[in-house]
């Protein structure tokens, strides 16, 4: 389980580091990660809705917060 969590964190850090910059430049690249994360954790998307509304970009912190809710 620890290994899977580590890989997931690396993927989220990649998005934080590289993909957010492209998205800010106008590149459209698929689904919104915050909704994917709440769905994978079988959580109501209210946290993702709030994250989007606030125009947040720190997906690593968002992931930590929603895992703590689980």
Short mmCIF file of the C-alpha atoms (twelve columns), coordinates in Angstrom:
data_MODEL
# 
_entry.id   MODEL 
# 
loop_
_atom_site.group_PDB 
_atom_site.id 
_atom_site.type_symbol 
_atom_site.label_atom_id 
_atom_site.label_alt_id 
_atom_site.label_comp_id 
_atom_site.label_asym_id 
_atom_site.label_seq_id 
_atom_site.Cartn_x 
_atom_site.Cartn_y 
_atom_site.Cartn_z 
_atom_site.pdbx_PDB_model_num 
ATOM 1  C CA . UNK A 1  0.000   0.000  0.000   1 
ATOM 2  C CA . UNK A 2  2.852   2.388  0.861   1 
ATOM 3  C CA . UNK A 3  4.418   1.863  -2.577  1 
ATOM 4  C CA . UNK A 4  1.182   2.723  -4.390  1 
ATOM 5  C CA . UNK A 5  0.758   5.869  -2.317  1 
ATOM 6  C CA . UNK A 6  4.327   6.917  -3.131  1 
ATOM 7  C CA . UNK A 7  3.730   6.522  -6.877  1 
ATOM 8  C CA . UNK A 8  0.516   8.509  -6.618  1 
ATOM 9  C CA . UNK A 9  2.333   11.336 -4.823  1 
ATOM 10 C CA . UNK A 10 4.999   11.421 -7.565  1 
ATOM 11 C CA . UNK A 11 2.289   11.721 -10.211 1 
ATOM 12 C CA . UNK A 12 0.601   14.543 -8.343  1 
ATOM 13 C CA . UNK A 13 3.919   16.361 -7.904  1 
ATOM 14 C CA . UNK A 14 4.500   16.043 -11.666 1 
ATOM 15 C CA . UNK A 15 1.165   17.734 -12.312 1 
ATOM 16 C CA . UNK A 16 1.977   20.448 -9.761  1 
ATOM 17 C CA . UNK A 17 5.372   21.098 -11.316 1 
ATOM 18 C CA . UNK A 18 4.727   20.835 -15.053 1 
ATOM 19 C CA . UNK A 19 1.106   20.500 -16.063 1 
ATOM 20 C CA . UNK A 20 -0.254  23.442 -14.052 1 
ATOM 21 C CA . UNK A 21 2.074   25.787 -15.904 1 
ATOM 22 C CA . UNK A 22 0.804   24.509 -19.246 1 
ATOM 23 C CA . UNK A 23 -2.802  24.789 -18.075 1 
ATOM 24 C CA . UNK A 24 -2.174  28.406 -16.988 1 
ATOM 25 C CA . UNK A 25 -0.838  29.093 -20.482 1 
ATOM 26 C CA . UNK A 26 -4.147  27.917 -21.948 1 
ATOM 27 C CA . UNK A 27 -3.362  24.305 -22.812 1 
ATOM 28 C CA . UNK A 28 -6.425  22.097 -22.356 1 
ATOM 29 C CA . UNK A 29 -5.361  18.616 -21.303 1 
ATOM 30 C CA . UNK A 30 -8.237  16.443 -20.216 1 
ATOM 31 C CA . UNK A 31 -10.081 16.044 -16.946 1 
ATOM 32 C CA . UNK A 32 -9.659  18.065 -13.783 1 
ATOM 33 C CA . UNK A 33 -7.408  16.177 -11.403 1 
ATOM 34 C CA . UNK A 34 -9.281  17.249 -8.280  1 
ATOM 35 C CA . UNK A 35 -12.442 15.478 -9.481  1 
ATOM 36 C CA . UNK A 36 -10.468 12.371 -10.393 1 
ATOM 37 C CA . UNK A 37 -8.914  12.215 -6.930  1 
ATOM 38 C CA . UNK A 38 -12.230 12.541 -5.082  1 
ATOM 39 C CA . UNK A 39 -13.748 9.923  -7.383  1 
ATOM 40 C CA . UNK A 40 -10.916 7.461  -6.856  1 
ATOM 41 C CA . UNK A 41 -11.337 7.848  -3.114  1 
ATOM 42 C CA . UNK A 42 -15.119 7.413  -3.485  1 
ATOM 43 C CA . UNK A 43 -15.758 10.808 -1.900  1 
ATOM 44 C CA . UNK A 44 -18.402 13.395 -2.673  1 
ATOM 45 C CA . UNK A 45 -16.838 16.039 -4.955  1 
ATOM 46 C CA . UNK A 46 -17.585 18.944 -2.573  1 
ATOM 47 C CA . UNK A 47 -13.857 19.302 -1.796  1 
ATOM 48 C CA . UNK A 48 -13.077 19.353 -5.537  1 
ATOM 49 C CA . UNK A 49 -15.822 21.907 -6.139  1 
ATOM 50 C CA . UNK A 50 -14.353 24.168 -3.435  1 
ATOM 51 C CA . UNK A 51 -10.812 23.651 -4.776  1 
ATOM 52 C CA . UNK A 52 -11.992 24.699 -8.252  1 
ATOM 53 C CA . UNK A 53 -13.998 27.656 -6.942  1 
ATOM 54 C CA . UNK A 54 -10.940 28.970 -5.082  1 
ATOM 55 C CA . UNK A 55 -8.789  28.497 -8.218  1 
ATOM 56 C CA . UNK A 56 -6.304  26.528 -6.136  1 
ATOM 57 C CA . UNK A 57 -3.359  24.820 -7.812  1 
ATOM 58 C CA . UNK A 58 -1.639  22.876 -5.027  1 
ATOM 59 C CA . UNK A 59 -2.785  19.350 -5.891  1 
ATOM 60 C CA . UNK A 60 -0.337  17.747 -3.483  1 
ATOM 61 C CA . UNK A 61 -1.878  19.566 -0.521  1 
ATOM 62 C CA . UNK A 62 -5.390  18.906 -1.834  1 
ATOM 63 C CA . UNK A 63 -4.615  15.178 -1.990  1 
ATOM 64 C CA . UNK A 64 -3.293  15.211 1.573   1 
ATOM 65 C CA . UNK A 65 -6.447  16.965 2.758   1 
ATOM 66 C CA . UNK A 66 -8.889  14.583 1.092   1 
ATOM 67 C CA . UNK A 67 -6.955  11.502 2.222   1 
ATOM 68 C CA . UNK A 68 -7.208  12.818 5.781   1 
ATOM 69 C CA . UNK A 69 -10.999 12.992 5.349   1 
ATOM 70 C CA . UNK A 70 -11.170 9.347  4.300   1 
# 
